[in-house]
Amino acid sequence: MSRQPLNLSAADFDPLPERPARTLRFWLGKVVAMPLCVALAVAYMLKRSD
């Protein structure tokens, strides 16, 4: 009887179904956010120097 909850929890904690989507969103966010931050910083510096 104590075996069934263990199997259930093991299936619940299986990372395969949600890992690809999460990493994809993470990398997409990083790839989009990094150039955006750099562009904002460069624009800010150019604005300040004028």
Residue, then its C-alpha position, 0 to 999 in steps of 0.5 A: m500500500s505504501r508503494q502506490p503513493l511513491n509511484l504516484s509522486a515519482a510520476d508527478f515529479d517527472p521533469l520531462p514533460e515540462r523541461p523543454a518548454r521551460t528551457l525554451r522560454f528561459w533561453l528565448g527570454k535571455v536572447v531577447a532580454m540581453p540585446l534589449c538591455v544592451a541597446l537601452a544602455v547604449a541609447y542611455m549613454l548616447k543620450r547622456s553624452d549629447 
